[in-house]
Amino acid sequence: MANKTNYKKIVGDGLLHDNPVLFQVVGICSTLAVTNLAMNSLVMGIALAIVTALSSLTISLLRNITPKHIRMMVQVFIISFYVIIVDIFLKAYMPEMSKTLGPYVGLIITNCIIMGRAEAYAIANKPLPSFVDGFISGIGYTIVLLLIAFVRELLGFGSLFGIRIMPESFTPWTMMVMPPGAFFILPIIMWLAFNYRKKKEGAK
C-alpha cells in the first residue's frame, strides 16, 4: 500500500519546525532588504509563495522526463518563467509597489528557498504535495518577513501597513528603518524560534 502524504507534517515543517528562514537560514538577503514596511513584506512574501508553489508543481510534473544532466538548468528556467509573470503582474497592477521593491522581485529567481524546495522535495514527490510544500515554505518565509516588518515599521515609523498606531508624541527609532534594524530583529526571532523548538523536542 502506497504511503499517504502527510500534509500536516508539510505544513508544520514549512511554517515552524523547519522554517526556511529561521532554521534553514536561506532567503536572508530579501528578508533583510524589504522588511522596513509591512506592506512591502506582505507583497514580497506572497510573490515568493506563488513562485515557489508553481515552480515546485511544474518541476514535479516534469521530474520523470527531465534529463538528469540538465535538471538544474530546467529548474532555473521554470523558476525564471514564474518570476517574470509575477514581475509583469506587479508592474501592470501595482506599479508603485513594483518600484518600491525594485530589483528584489527579479532576484526571487536566485532565492535559495525555491531551488531548495525543488531539490529537496519536488524532484522526488508528486505534484500536489510538491505544490503544497512550496506554497507553505513561501508562507513560512512571509510570516518571518511580517514579524520583522511589524517591529521595524512600528518603531521606525509609528505605523503598521501605513496606518498610524503610535501617538504623535512618539519619537521614531530611525535605526529600525535602516539595514542595521533588520540585522538586530532577525537574530532575536531566530533565537526565540530555536529555543521554542528545543523545548518542544525536549518535552517529547
Backbone as JSON, one array per atom type, in Angstrom:
{
  "sequence": "MANKTNYKKIVGDGLLHDNPVLFQVVGICSTLAVTNLAMNSLVMGIALAIVTALSSLTISLLRNITPKHIRMMVQVFIISFYVIIVDIFLKAYMPEMSKTLGPYVGLIITNCIIMGRAEAYAIANKPLPSFVDGFISGIGYTIVLLLIAFVRELLGFGSLFGIRIMPESFTPWTMMVMPPGAFFILPIIMWLAFNYRKKKEGAK",
  "N": [[0.86, -1.21, 0.0], [0.62, 2.17, -0.89], [2.42, 4.87, 0.59], [0.74, 7.41, 2.35], [0.53, 10.92, 1.78], [1.76, 13.11, 4.19], [0.27, 15.75, 4.95], [-0.06, 17.4, 7.13], [2.41, 17.35, 8.39], [3.96, 18.54, 6.41], [2.91, 21.15, 6.43], [3.43, 21.9, 9.11], [6.26, 21.74, 9.19], [7.03, 23.62, 7.21], [5.96, 26.05, 8.15], [6.92, 26.32, 10.78], [8.61, 24.23, 12.27], [10.7, 23.57, 10.48], [11.26, 25.97, 9.29], [12.09, 27.93, 6.46], [13.61, 30.32, 6.69], [14.16, 30.67, 9.46], [15.33, 28.25, 10.37], [16.58, 26.86, 8.26], [17.99, 28.9, 7.3], [17.94, 30.41, 4.85], [17.23, 32.61, 2.07], [17.83, 35.03, 3.19], [18.8, 37.54, 2.3], [16.72, 39.02, 0.92], [14.97, 39.01, 3.03], [16.11, 40.75, 4.84], [16.17, 43.03, 3.32], [13.61, 44.07, 2.48], [11.98, 44.54, 4.64], [11.33, 46.9, 5.99], [8.87, 48.0, 5.83], [5.57, 46.82, 6.42], [3.7, 46.26, 4.38], [5.28, 46.05, 2.07], [6.68, 43.74, 2.77], [4.62, 41.86, 2.91], [3.65, 41.73, 0.24], [6.0, 40.93, -1.08], [6.42, 38.47, 0.16], [4.09, 37.0, -0.55], [4.45, 36.96, -3.32], [6.78, 35.38, -3.52], [5.82, 32.99, -2.39], [3.87, 32.21, -4.27], [5.46, 31.85, -6.56], [7.21, 29.83, -5.65], [5.41, 27.73, -5.1], [4.18, 27.22, -7.65], [6.43, 26.69, -9.17], [7.47, 24.4, -7.9], [5.35, 22.66, -8.35], [5.38, 22.46, -11.19], [7.98, 21.48, -11.66], [7.79, 19.03, -10.38], [5.84, 17.79, -11.98], [7.3, 17.44, -14.3], [9.35, 15.84, -13.57], [9.97, 13.17, -14.21], [10.62, 13.17, -16.86], [12.65, 14.88, -17.26], [15.95, 15.22, -18.22], [18.72, 14.14, -16.26], [21.21, 15.42, -16.39], [20.7, 18.02, -17.16], [19.03, 18.98, -15.3], [19.15, 21.04, -13.31], [19.33, 23.33, -14.9], [16.87, 23.31, -16.19], [15.18, 23.63, -14.0], [15.88, 26.24, -13.13], [15.04, 27.66, -15.38], [12.26, 27.22, -15.29], [11.61, 28.42, -12.81], [12.41, 31.05, -13.38], [10.56, 31.72, -15.37], [8.1, 31.87, -13.95], [8.73, 33.91, -12.14], [9.06, 36.09, -13.86], [6.43, 36.35, -14.79], [5.11, 37.1, -12.39], [6.47, 39.5, -11.89], [5.72, 41.04, -14.12], [2.97, 41.2, -13.6], [2.94, 42.71, -11.2], [4.05, 45.12, -12.12], [2.07, 45.9, -13.88], [-0.35, 46.05, -12.38], [0.27, 46.92, -9.81], [2.04, 49.25, -9.8], [3.43, 51.17, -8.18], [4.2, 49.67, -5.97], [5.81, 47.85, -7.28], [7.91, 49.51, -8.08], [8.86, 50.21, -5.56], [9.75, 47.78, -4.46], [11.65, 47.23, -6.31], [14.61, 45.78, -7.62], [14.34, 43.44, -6.2], [12.2, 41.75, -6.65], [12.77, 40.54, -9.13], [15.03, 39.22, -8.29], [14.04, 37.07, -6.96], [14.41, 34.83, -8.4], [16.93, 33.93, -7.72], [16.58, 33.17, -5.14], [17.26, 31.05, -2.51], [15.36, 29.46, -1.29], [13.44, 28.58, -3.15], [14.85, 26.98, -5.04], [15.83, 25.21, -3.2], [13.51, 23.86, -2.22], [12.72, 22.69, -4.57], [14.81, 20.86, -5.1], [14.92, 19.43, -2.71], [12.38, 18.42, -2.32], [10.31, 18.59, -4.47], [11.43, 17.34, -6.72], [11.32, 14.69, -6.14], [8.77, 13.96, -5.42], [5.13, 13.76, -5.71], [2.98, 15.91, -7.75], [0.83, 17.46, -6.37], [1.43, 17.34, -3.5], [3.94, 18.55, -3.73], [3.31, 21.09, -4.65], [1.88, 22.06, -2.41], [3.92, 21.91, -0.48], [5.78, 23.78, -1.52], [4.23, 26.13, -1.48], [3.61, 26.41, 1.27], [6.16, 26.67, 2.36], [6.79, 29.14, 1.27], [4.87, 30.69, 2.59], [5.76, 30.37, 5.2], [8.15, 31.8, 5.01], [7.04, 34.31, 4.46], [5.7, 34.89, 6.88], [7.84, 35.26, 8.65], [9.02, 37.51, 7.47], [6.95, 39.37, 7.9], [6.84, 39.46, 10.71], [9.31, 40.64, 11.32], [8.95, 43.06, 9.94], [6.73, 44.21, 11.26], [7.82, 44.99, 13.73], [9.9, 46.71, 12.89], [8.57, 48.69, 11.29], [6.71, 49.68, 13.11], [8.3, 50.7, 15.22], [10.01, 52.29, 13.77], [8.5, 54.01, 12.14], [6.15, 54.38, 13.48], [3.83, 53.23, 12.65], [1.6, 50.75, 11.12], [1.25, 48.87, 8.26], [1.05, 51.28, 6.99], [-0.78, 52.69, 8.48], [-1.24, 54.95, 11.09], [-0.19, 54.15, 14.32], [1.16, 54.62, 16.73], [1.22, 57.28, 19.22], [1.26, 60.88, 18.55], [3.29, 61.99, 19.99], [5.26, 60.14, 19.97], [8.63, 59.22, 19.41], [10.26, 58.35, 16.56], [12.34, 55.49, 15.99], [14.98, 55.82, 14.22], [16.97, 54.05, 13.43], [15.67, 51.62, 13.09], [14.48, 51.56, 10.57], [16.55, 51.43, 8.95], [19.18, 49.37, 7.45], [20.67, 48.13, 9.68], [18.63, 47.72, 11.53], [17.13, 45.5, 10.69], [19.09, 43.5, 10.9], [19.28, 43.41, 13.61], [16.74, 42.63, 14.58], [16.04, 40.16, 13.26], [17.9, 38.06, 14.23], [17.0, 37.87, 16.89], [14.38, 36.89, 16.62], [15.0, 34.44, 15.42], [16.43, 33.24, 17.47], [14.46, 33.01, 19.48], [12.7, 31.27, 18.16], [14.34, 29.01, 17.85], [14.8, 28.28, 20.52], [12.19, 27.69, 21.28], [11.62, 25.45, 19.65], [13.58, 23.71, 20.62], [12.79, 23.33, 23.29], [10.32, 22.13, 22.85], [11.07, 19.77, 21.57], [12.52, 18.64, 23.63], [10.52, 18.11, 25.42], [9.28, 15.88, 24.49]],
  "CA": [[0.0, 0.0, 0.0], [1.44, 3.37, -1.01], [2.41, 5.77, 1.75], [-0.06, 8.61, 2.17], [1.25, 12.16, 2.04], [1.46, 13.71, 5.49], [0.16, 17.2, 4.73], [0.1, 18.07, 8.42], [3.86, 17.5, 8.6], [4.43, 19.54, 5.44], [2.51, 22.47, 6.93], [4.17, 22.17, 10.35], [7.67, 21.98, 8.88], [7.19, 24.85, 6.44], [5.61, 27.23, 8.93], [7.65, 26.48, 12.04], [9.65, 23.3, 12.68], [11.82, 23.63, 9.55], [11.04, 27.23, 8.57], [13.24, 28.18, 5.59], [14.43, 31.44, 7.16], [14.56, 30.52, 10.85], [16.14, 27.07, 10.65], [17.43, 26.54, 7.12], [18.77, 30.14, 7.12], [18.02, 30.77, 3.43], [16.36, 33.74, 1.75], [18.13, 36.09, 4.15], [19.02, 38.85, 1.67], [15.44, 39.73, 0.75], [14.38, 39.15, 4.36], [16.68, 41.96, 5.44], [16.07, 44.19, 2.43], [12.28, 44.63, 2.21], [11.16, 44.46, 5.85], [11.14, 48.16, 6.72], [7.43, 48.26, 5.79], [4.81, 45.57, 6.44], [3.07, 46.0, 3.08], [6.34, 45.54, 1.2], [6.97, 42.37, 3.19], [3.48, 41.02, 2.55], [3.64, 41.53, -1.22], [7.17, 40.14, -1.43], [6.2, 37.11, 0.65], [3.08, 36.35, -1.39], [5.08, 36.73, -4.62], [7.67, 34.23, -3.41], [5.0, 31.8, -2.14], [3.26, 31.83, -5.54], [6.52, 31.33, -7.44], [7.69, 28.55, -5.11], [4.37, 26.72, -5.27], [4.02, 26.87, -9.06], [7.69, 26.08, -9.63], [7.53, 23.03, -7.36], [4.33, 21.89, -9.08], [5.85, 22.19, -12.56], [9.17, 20.62, -11.58], [7.31, 17.69, -10.04], [5.17, 17.24, -13.16], [8.29, 17.13, -15.33], [10.5, 15.17, -12.94], [10.28, 11.88, -14.83], [11.05, 13.33, -18.25], [13.75, 15.84, -17.3], [17.27, 14.57, -18.16], [19.42, 14.49, -15.03], [22.37, 16.29, -16.61], [20.27, 19.41, -17.35], [17.96, 19.18, -14.32], [19.26, 22.36, -12.67], [19.02, 24.35, -15.9], [15.41, 23.27, -16.38], [14.57, 24.21, -12.81], [16.09, 27.69, -13.18], [14.17, 28.17, -16.44], [10.88, 27.2, -14.77], [11.52, 29.46, -11.77], [12.5, 32.35, -14.06], [9.28, 31.95, -16.07], [7.08, 32.33, -12.99], [9.16, 35.21, -11.6], [8.75, 37.1, -14.88], [4.98, 36.54, -14.76], [4.8, 37.87, -11.18], [7.03, 40.84, -12.09], [4.84, 41.74, -15.08], [1.71, 41.47, -12.9], [3.15, 43.83, -10.27], [4.25, 46.35, -12.9], [0.8, 46.27, -14.52], [-1.45, 46.31, -11.45], [0.77, 47.55, -8.59], [3.28, 49.9, -10.26], [4.17, 51.81, -7.09], [4.83, 48.61, -5.19], [6.87, 47.31, -8.12], [9.05, 50.43, -7.97], [9.37, 50.15, -4.2], [10.5, 46.53, -4.3], [12.79, 47.35, -7.2], [15.19, 44.55, -8.2], [14.18, 42.26, -5.34], [11.24, 40.81, -7.26], [13.54, 39.77, -10.1], [16.01, 38.39, -7.59], [13.39, 35.86, -6.45], [15.0, 33.74, -9.18], [18.12, 33.43, -7.03], [16.26, 32.86, -3.75], [17.6, 29.64, -2.23], [14.18, 28.72, -0.83], [12.76, 27.96, -4.28], [15.67, 25.88, -5.53], [15.92, 24.25, -2.11], [12.3, 23.02, -2.21], [12.73, 21.91, -5.81], [15.77, 19.76, -4.96], [14.66, 18.63, -1.5], [11.04, 17.81, -2.28], [9.54, 18.48, -5.72], [12.07, 16.44, -7.68], [11.11, 13.29, -5.74], [7.41, 13.76, -4.93], [4.03, 14.01, -6.63], [2.69, 17.33, -7.97], [0.03, 18.16, -5.36], [2.23, 17.58, -2.29], [5.02, 19.49, -4.06], [2.68, 22.42, -4.68], [1.61, 22.43, -1.01], [5.21, 22.13, 0.17], [6.32, 25.05, -1.99], [3.4, 27.25, -1.0], [3.75, 26.55, 2.72], [7.5, 27.22, 2.59], [6.68, 30.56, 0.98], [4.11, 31.33, 3.67], [6.67, 30.43, 6.34], [9.02, 32.94, 4.71], [6.23, 35.53, 4.59], [5.44, 35.13, 8.29], [9.06, 35.83, 9.23], [9.12, 38.88, 6.95], [5.96, 40.23, 8.57], [7.25, 39.64, 12.1], [10.37, 41.66, 11.32], [8.39, 44.32, 9.46], [5.88, 44.78, 12.3], [8.68, 45.67, 14.71], [10.64, 47.8, 12.25], [7.69, 49.79, 10.9], [6.09, 50.26, 14.31], [9.28, 51.51, 15.96], [10.68, 53.22, 12.87], [7.56, 55.0, 11.59], [5.0, 54.52, 14.35], [2.65, 52.79, 11.91], [1.55, 49.38, 10.61], [0.6, 48.9, 6.95], [0.82, 52.68, 6.66], [-1.77, 53.3, 9.39], [-0.59, 55.45, 12.29], [-0.53, 53.41, 15.52], [1.76, 55.28, 17.89], [0.78, 58.66, 19.41], [2.07, 61.91, 17.91], [4.46, 62.27, 20.83], [6.25, 59.07, 19.81], [9.84, 59.56, 18.66], [10.65, 57.18, 15.77], [13.7, 54.96, 16.06], [15.46, 55.85, 12.84], [17.78, 52.87, 13.15], [14.83, 50.49, 12.75], [14.15, 51.54, 9.15], [17.84, 51.28, 8.26], [19.61, 47.97, 7.43], [21.01, 47.54, 10.99], [17.42, 47.34, 12.25], [16.8, 44.12, 10.31], [20.12, 42.64, 11.47], [19.03, 43.34, 15.04], [15.47, 41.94, 14.85], [16.03, 38.78, 12.76], [18.53, 37.1, 15.15], [16.16, 37.7, 18.08], [13.29, 35.99, 16.22], [15.6, 33.13, 15.21], [16.78, 32.72, 18.8], [13.2, 32.62, 20.12], [12.19, 30.08, 17.46], [15.22, 27.89, 18.16], [14.53, 27.86, 21.9], [10.86, 27.08, 21.3], [11.75, 24.1, 19.08], [14.41, 22.91, 21.52], [11.97, 22.96, 24.45], [9.28, 21.21, 22.4], [11.72, 18.49, 21.33], [12.9, 18.1, 24.94], [9.32, 17.69, 26.15], [8.79, 14.61, 23.93]],
  "C": [[0.89, 1.25, 0.0], [1.31, 4.25, 0.23], [1.6, 7.01, 1.42], [0.77, 9.84, 2.51], [0.79, 12.76, 3.36], [1.44, 15.23, 5.33], [0.33, 17.99, 6.02], [1.57, 18.32, 8.72], [4.43, 18.55, 7.65], [4.14, 20.95, 5.94], [3.31, 22.84, 8.18], [5.63, 22.5, 10.11], [7.87, 23.33, 8.19], [6.94, 26.11, 7.24], [6.52, 27.44, 10.14], [8.84, 25.55, 12.18], [10.88, 23.31, 11.79], [11.68, 24.87, 8.67], [12.27, 27.59, 7.75], [14.16, 29.3, 6.05], [15.0, 31.15, 8.54], [15.52, 29.37, 11.08], [17.03, 26.64, 9.48], [18.35, 27.71, 6.79], [19.02, 30.41, 5.63], [17.02, 31.9, 3.17], [16.62, 34.95, 2.63], [18.23, 37.46, 3.51], [17.73, 39.65, 1.52], [14.75, 39.93, 2.09], [14.85, 40.43, 5.02], [16.37, 43.2, 4.62], [14.69, 44.84, 2.38], [11.4, 44.74, 3.45], [11.03, 45.76, 6.63], [9.67, 48.59, 6.74], [6.67, 46.94, 5.68], [4.18, 45.25, 5.09], [4.08, 45.48, 2.07], [6.61, 44.06, 1.48], [5.87, 41.41, 2.77], [3.47, 40.71, 1.06], [4.82, 40.66, -1.65], [6.98, 38.67, -1.02], [5.2, 36.34, -0.19], [3.66, 36.03, -2.76], [5.97, 35.49, -4.57], [6.88, 32.94, -3.2], [4.37, 31.29, -3.44], [4.3, 31.2, -6.47], [7.01, 29.97, -6.96], [6.68, 27.44, -5.33], [4.26, 26.27, -6.72], [5.28, 26.22, -9.64], [7.79, 24.64, -9.16], [6.54, 22.13, -8.07], [4.84, 21.48, -10.46], [7.05, 21.25, -12.57], [8.77, 19.19, -11.25], [6.63, 17.02, -11.24], [6.16, 16.75, -14.22], [9.44, 16.26, -14.82], [10.91, 13.89, -13.64], [10.76, 11.98, -16.28], [12.2, 14.33, -18.39], [15.09, 15.1, -17.21], [18.06, 15.06, -16.94], [20.54, 15.5, -15.25], [21.98, 17.75, -16.89], [19.17, 19.78, -16.34], [17.98, 20.59, -13.73], [18.91, 23.48, -13.64], [17.52, 24.44, -16.14], [14.72, 23.92, -15.2], [14.7, 25.73, -12.79], [15.2, 28.32, -14.24], [12.72, 28.26, -15.96], [10.67, 28.3, -13.74], [11.52, 30.84, -12.42], [11.19, 32.71, -14.76], [8.23, 32.51, -15.11], [7.45, 33.67, -12.35], [8.83, 36.32, -12.58], [7.25, 37.39, -14.9], [4.57, 37.41, -13.57], [5.27, 39.31, -11.33], [6.16, 41.66, -13.03], [3.52, 42.11, -14.41], [1.85, 42.68, -11.97], [3.31, 45.14, -11.03], [2.94, 46.84, -13.52], [-0.25, 46.73, -13.53], [-1.02, 46.97, -10.14], [2.09, 48.27, -8.9], [4.1, 50.55, -9.16], [4.89, 50.78, -6.24], [5.98, 48.0, -5.96], [8.12, 48.18, -8.05], [9.69, 50.36, -6.59], [10.24, 48.91, -3.98], [11.72, 46.48, -5.21], [13.29, 46.01, -7.71], [14.9, 43.29, -7.4], [13.14, 41.27, -5.86], [11.97, 39.92, -8.27], [14.53, 38.82, -9.44], [15.38, 37.19, -6.88], [13.97, 34.63, -7.16], [16.16, 33.1, -8.42], [17.83, 33.04, -5.57], [16.44, 31.36, -3.49], [16.4, 28.81, -1.79], [13.55, 27.94, -1.99], [13.55, 26.76, -4.8], [15.8, 24.79, -4.46], [14.72, 23.32, -2.06], [12.23, 22.16, -3.46], [13.61, 20.67, -5.65], [15.43, 18.84, -3.79], [13.33, 17.89, -1.55], [10.43, 17.56, -3.66], [10.11, 17.45, -6.68], [11.79, 14.97, -7.36], [9.68, 12.99, -5.3], [6.37, 14.15, -5.98], [3.68, 15.5, -6.69], [1.94, 18.04, -6.85], [0.8, 18.37, -4.05], [3.36, 18.58, -2.53], [4.5, 20.93, -4.09], [2.44, 22.93, -3.26], [2.91, 22.75, -0.28], [5.81, 23.47, -0.23], [5.55, 26.23, -1.46], [3.59, 27.48, 0.5], [5.14, 27.09, 3.08], [7.51, 28.72, 2.33], [5.92, 31.32, 2.05], [4.95, 31.42, 4.94], [7.65, 31.59, 6.21], [8.28, 34.25, 4.93], [5.98, 35.88, 6.05], [6.65, 35.77, 8.97], [9.24, 37.26, 8.76], [8.18, 39.82, 7.69], [6.32, 40.47, 10.03], [8.33, 40.72, 12.22], [9.8, 43.02, 10.96], [7.5, 44.99, 10.51], [6.71, 45.58, 13.28], [9.35, 46.88, 14.08], [9.74, 48.98, 11.88], [7.08, 50.48, 12.12], [7.06, 51.17, 15.04], [9.94, 52.56, 15.07], [9.79, 54.32, 12.32], [6.36, 55.26, 12.51], [3.71, 54.07, 13.7], [2.73, 51.31, 11.6], [0.71, 49.39, 9.35], [0.2, 50.33, 6.58], [-0.19, 53.39, 7.53], [-1.09, 53.69, 10.69], [-1.1, 54.73, 13.53], [-0.06, 54.15, 16.77], [1.25, 56.73, 18.01], [1.73, 59.66, 18.76], [3.34, 62.22, 18.69], [5.57, 61.24, 20.67], [7.41, 59.53, 18.95], [10.31, 58.32, 17.88], [12.1, 56.78, 16.01], [14.23, 54.85, 14.64], [16.24, 54.6, 12.47], [16.94, 51.69, 12.66], [14.48, 50.42, 11.27], [15.42, 51.5, 8.29], [18.26, 49.81, 8.32], [19.99, 47.39, 8.79], [19.79, 47.1, 11.79], [17.02, 45.89, 11.96], [17.81, 43.13, 10.91], [19.93, 42.46, 12.97], [17.81, 42.47, 15.35], [15.51, 40.46, 14.45], [16.7, 37.79, 13.71], [17.71, 36.85, 16.41], [15.02, 36.72, 17.77], [13.82, 34.56, 16.03], [15.93, 32.46, 16.54], [15.53, 32.23, 19.54], [12.65, 31.34, 19.49], [13.02, 28.85, 17.79], [14.96, 27.36, 19.56], [13.17, 27.18, 22.04], [10.94, 25.64, 20.78], [12.55, 23.18, 20.0], [13.6, 22.44, 22.73], [10.91, 21.94, 24.05], [9.87, 19.82, 22.15], [12.12, 17.82, 22.65], [11.74, 17.58, 25.73], [8.79, 16.33, 25.67], [9.4, 13.42, 24.64]]
}
